[in-house]
């Protein structure tokens, strides 16, 4: 890549490219990211739509918390099955609303560990419209119990 081809004016996302300089030598060039400049807004819009649709499906009962977190984390049934230690068929069954009530608490804990959340987060979500407060869950020595702390976002 020539030096003139690598120049992108996008300050929020800088990167280093090794390009051919005008004198024929190769060297580093700090520049903006072409992908971020041209496509990041589309990515965030699609991501917001996926989250909104997943939340609607979760609250309507067509999607289980397992399916919800799989969509949010962009995980496939095979990936989740491998990490949880169960069959892909069971994960597919558990990701729909009707299959979730059949899961044991022990299995819910394994799912929660894979998703990086507490067991309590599998059963309740903070209201997305509420920006005045933030709910933080602090773990205890008991993996099935967390403290839910409500804070204002501007508090220390």
C-alpha positions as YAML, in Angstrom:
chain: A
units: angstrom
residues:
- id: 1
  name: UNK
  ca: [0.00, 0.00, 0.00]
- id: 2
  name: UNK
  ca: [1.28, 3.44, -0.88]
- id: 3
  name: UNK
  ca: [1.48, 6.13, 1.79]
- id: 4
  name: UNK
  ca: [-1.16, 8.28, 0.08]
- id: 5
  name: UNK
  ca: [-3.60, 5.34, -0.02]
- id: 6
  name: UNK
  ca: [-3.29, 4.72, 3.71]
- id: 7
  name: UNK
  ca: [-4.23, 8.20, 4.94]
- id: 8
  name: UNK
  ca: [-7.71, 8.30, 6.52]
- id: 9
  name: UNK
  ca: [-8.86, 11.30, 8.53]
- id: 10
  name: UNK
  ca: [-10.63, 9.68, 11.51]
- id: 11
  name: UNK
  ca: [-9.29, 10.76, 14.90]
- id: 12
  name: UNK
  ca: [-11.49, 8.54, 17.19]
- id: 13
  name: UNK
  ca: [-9.88, 5.31, 15.94]
- id: 14
  name: UNK
  ca: [-6.21, 5.56, 15.11]
- id: 15
  name: UNK
  ca: [-4.01, 2.72, 13.89]
- id: 16
  name: UNK
  ca: [-0.53, 2.14, 12.50]
- id: 17
  name: UNK
  ca: [-0.02, 0.84, 8.97]
- id: 18
  name: UNK
  ca: [3.26, -0.06, 7.35]
- id: 19
  name: UNK
  ca: [3.23, 1.57, 3.93]
- id: 20
  name: UNK
  ca: [5.52, 2.30, 1.03]
- id: 21
  name: UNK
  ca: [6.84, 5.82, 1.42]
- id: 22
  name: UNK
  ca: [7.43, 8.24, -1.45]
- id: 23
  name: UNK
  ca: [11.15, 7.34, -1.51]
- id: 24
  name: UNK
  ca: [10.38, 3.60, -1.92]
- id: 25
  name: UNK
  ca: [11.15, 2.59, 1.69]
- id: 26
  name: UNK
  ca: [8.62, 0.92, 3.98]
- id: 27
  name: UNK
  ca: [7.72, 2.48, 7.29]
- id: 28
  name: UNK
  ca: [4.96, 3.15, 9.83]
- id: 29
  name: UNK
  ca: [2.12, 5.59, 9.20]
- id: 30
  name: UNK
  ca: [-0.33, 6.60, 11.92]
- id: 31
  name: UNK
  ca: [-3.75, 7.04, 10.37]
- id: 32
  name: UNK
  ca: [-7.44, 6.64, 11.03]
- id: 33
  name: UNK
  ca: [-9.37, 3.43, 10.47]
- id: 34
  name: UNK
  ca: [-11.20, 3.26, 7.13]
- id: 35
  name: UNK
  ca: [-13.65, 0.66, 8.47]
- id: 36
  name: UNK
  ca: [-14.52, 2.70, 11.55]
- id: 37
  name: UNK
  ca: [-14.93, 5.91, 9.58]
- id: 38
  name: UNK
  ca: [-17.27, 4.41, 7.01]
- id: 39
  name: UNK
  ca: [-19.09, 1.55, 8.76]
- id: 40
  name: UNK
  ca: [-19.12, 1.96, 12.56]
- id: 41
  name: UNK
  ca: [-22.48, 3.79, 12.61]
- id: 42
  name: UNK
  ca: [-24.10, 0.95, 10.65]
- id: 43
  name: UNK
  ca: [-22.61, -1.57, 13.06]
- id: 44
  name: UNK
  ca: [-23.95, 0.22, 16.15]
- id: 45
  name: UNK
  ca: [-27.40, 0.64, 14.58]
- id: 46
  name: UNK
  ca: [-27.59, -3.08, 13.73]
- id: 47
  name: UNK
  ca: [-26.34, -3.95, 17.20]
- id: 48
  name: UNK
  ca: [-29.01, -1.74, 18.82]
- id: 49
  name: UNK
  ca: [-31.69, -3.40, 16.68]
- id: 50
  name: UNK
  ca: [-30.51, -6.88, 17.68]
- id: 51
  name: UNK
  ca: [-30.61, -5.92, 21.36]
- id: 52
  name: UNK
  ca: [-34.07, -4.34, 21.06]
- id: 53
  name: UNK
  ca: [-35.49, -7.34, 19.17]
- id: 54
  name: UNK
  ca: [-33.94, -9.79, 21.63]
- id: 55
  name: UNK
  ca: [-35.38, -7.92, 24.61]
- id: 56
  name: UNK
  ca: [-38.82, -7.89, 22.97]
- id: 57
  name: UNK
  ca: [-38.62, -11.64, 22.32]
- id: 58
  name: UNK
  ca: [-37.45, -12.26, 25.89]
- id: 59
  name: UNK
  ca: [-40.27, -10.26, 27.44]
- id: 60
  name: UNK
  ca: [-42.86, -11.90, 25.16]
- id: 61
  name: UNK
  ca: [-41.66, -15.37, 26.18]
- id: 62
  name: UNK
  ca: [-40.56, -16.61, 22.77]
- id: 63
  name: UNK
  ca: [-36.88, -16.39, 23.77]
- id: 64
  name: UNK
  ca: [-35.36, -17.62, 27.02]
- id: 65
  name: UNK
  ca: [-32.59, -15.88, 28.98]
- id: 66
  name: UNK
  ca: [-30.19, -18.41, 27.44]
- id: 67
  name: UNK
  ca: [-31.22, -17.33, 23.93]
- id: 68
  name: UNK
  ca: [-31.14, -13.67, 24.96]
- id: 69
  name: UNK
  ca: [-27.54, -13.78, 26.16]
- id: 70
  name: UNK
  ca: [-26.53, -15.91, 23.19]
- id: 71
  name: UNK
  ca: [-27.78, -13.14, 20.88]
- id: 72
  name: UNK
  ca: [-26.16, -10.37, 22.91]
- id: 73
  name: UNK
  ca: [-22.81, -12.16, 23.02]
- id: 74
  name: UNK
  ca: [-23.08, -13.43, 19.43]
- id: 75
  name: UNK
  ca: [-22.57, -17.07, 20.47]
- id: 76
  name: UNK
  ca: [-23.65, -20.11, 18.49]
- id: 77
  name: UNK
  ca: [-25.42, -23.12, 20.04]
- id: 78
  name: UNK
  ca: [-22.32, -25.23, 19.35]
- id: 79
  name: UNK
  ca: [-20.07, -22.74, 21.15]
- id: 80
  name: UNK
  ca: [-22.37, -22.56, 24.19]
- id: 81
  name: UNK
  ca: [-22.85, -26.34, 24.26]
- id: 82
  name: UNK
  ca: [-19.09, -26.91, 24.29]
- id: 83
  name: UNK
  ca: [-18.53, -24.39, 27.08]
- id: 84
  name: UNK
  ca: [-21.46, -25.57, 29.22]
- id: 85
  name: UNK
  ca: [-20.71, -29.24, 28.61]
- id: 86
  name: UNK
  ca: [-24.04, -30.35, 27.15]
- id: 87
  name: UNK
  ca: [-25.32, -31.27, 23.70]
- id: 88
  name: UNK
  ca: [-26.12, -28.72, 21.01]
- id: 89
  name: UNK
  ca: [-29.66, -30.09, 20.88]
- id: 90
  name: UNK
  ca: [-30.19, -29.21, 24.54]
- id: 91
  name: UNK
  ca: [-28.89, -25.67, 24.05]
- id: 92
  name: UNK
  ca: [-31.27, -25.19, 21.12]
- id: 93
  name: UNK
  ca: [-34.12, -26.45, 23.31]
- id: 94
  name: UNK
  ca: [-33.10, -24.20, 26.23]
- id: 95
  name: UNK
  ca: [-32.84, -21.03, 24.15]
- id: 96
  name: UNK
  ca: [-36.58, -20.93, 23.46]
- id: 97
  name: UNK
  ca: [-38.99, -19.72, 26.12]
- id: 98
  name: UNK
  ca: [-40.76, -23.07, 26.59]
- id: 99
  name: UNK
  ca: [-37.53, -25.01, 27.15]
- id: 100
  name: UNK
  ca: [-36.03, -22.79, 29.84]
- id: 101
  name: UNK
  ca: [-38.26, -23.82, 32.80]
- id: 102
  name: UNK
  ca: [-36.97, -27.39, 32.46]
- id: 103
  name: UNK
  ca: [-33.38, -26.40, 33.34]
- id: 104
  name: UNK
  ca: [-31.94, -27.22, 36.76]
- id: 105
  name: UNK
  ca: [-30.42, -24.47, 38.90]
- id: 106
  name: UNK
  ca: [-27.05, -26.17, 38.54]
- id: 107
  name: UNK
  ca: [-27.29, -25.89, 34.75]
- id: 108
  name: UNK
  ca: [-28.47, -22.26, 34.99]
- id: 109
  name: UNK
  ca: [-25.29, -21.57, 36.99]
- id: 110
  name: UNK
  ca: [-23.15, -23.14, 34.25]
- id: 111
  name: UNK
  ca: [-24.91, -21.02, 31.62]
- id: 112
  name: UNK
  ca: [-24.43, -17.90, 33.75]
- id: 113
  name: UNK
  ca: [-20.71, -18.64, 34.10]
- id: 114
  name: UNK
  ca: [-20.37, -18.99, 30.32]
- id: 115
  name: UNK
  ca: [-22.18, -15.69, 29.76]
- id: 116
  name: UNK
  ca: [-20.13, -13.94, 32.48]
- id: 117
  name: UNK
  ca: [-23.16, -12.96, 34.55]
- id: 118
  name: UNK
  ca: [-24.68, -13.90, 37.89]
- id: 119
  name: UNK
  ca: [-27.45, -16.46, 38.24]
- id: 120
  name: UNK
  ca: [-29.75, -13.62, 39.31]
- id: 121
  name: UNK
  ca: [-29.19, -11.91, 35.95]
- id: 122
  name: UNK
  ca: [-30.71, -14.93, 34.23]
- id: 123
  name: UNK
  ca: [-34.03, -14.11, 35.90]
- id: 124
  name: UNK
  ca: [-34.16, -10.31, 35.99]
- id: 125
  name: UNK
  ca: [-32.97, -7.46, 33.82]
- id: 126
  name: UNK
  ca: [-32.58, -3.78, 34.61]
- id: 127
  name: UNK
  ca: [-35.20, -1.63, 32.91]
- id: 128
  name: UNK
  ca: [-33.59, -0.26, 29.72]
- id: 129
  name: UNK
  ca: [-35.56, 3.01, 29.91]
- id: 130
  name: UNK
  ca: [-34.17, 3.89, 33.34]
- id: 131
  name: UNK
  ca: [-31.09, 6.09, 33.05]
- id: 132
  name: UNK
  ca: [-31.44, 7.78, 36.43]
- id: 133
  name: UNK
  ca: [-30.14, 4.71, 38.28]
- id: 134
  name: UNK
  ca: [-27.76, 1.83, 37.65]
- id: 135
  name: UNK
  ca: [-28.14, -1.63, 39.19]
- id: 136
  name: UNK
  ca: [-24.87, -3.34, 40.07]
- id: 137
  name: UNK
  ca: [-24.77, -6.93, 41.27]
- id: 138
  name: UNK
  ca: [-21.95, -7.79, 43.65]
- id: 139
  name: UNK
  ca: [-21.02, -11.44, 44.07]
- id: 140
  name: UNK
  ca: [-20.92, -13.24, 47.40]
- id: 141
  name: UNK
  ca: [-19.19, -16.47, 48.40]
- id: 142
  name: UNK
  ca: [-22.44, -18.26, 47.52]
- id: 143
  name: UNK
  ca: [-22.55, -18.45, 43.69]
- id: 144
  name: UNK
  ca: [-26.37, -18.35, 43.74]
- id: 145
  name: UNK
  ca: [-26.68, -15.14, 45.79]
- id: 146
  name: UNK
  ca: [-25.71, -11.60, 44.80]
- id: 147
  name: UNK
  ca: [-26.21, -8.20, 46.35]
- id: 148
  name: UNK
  ca: [-28.10, -5.83, 44.07]
- id: 149
  name: UNK
  ca: [-26.93, -2.27, 44.64]
- id: 150
  name: UNK
  ca: [-28.80, 0.64, 43.09]
- id: 151
  name: UNK
  ca: [-26.58, 3.64, 42.35]
- id: 152
  name: UNK
  ca: [-26.87, 6.91, 40.55]
- id: 153
  name: UNK
  ca: [-24.56, 6.97, 37.52]
- id: 154
  name: UNK
  ca: [-22.89, 10.16, 38.74]
- id: 155
  name: UNK
  ca: [-22.16, 8.81, 42.25]
- id: 156
  name: UNK
  ca: [-18.61, 7.70, 43.11]
...
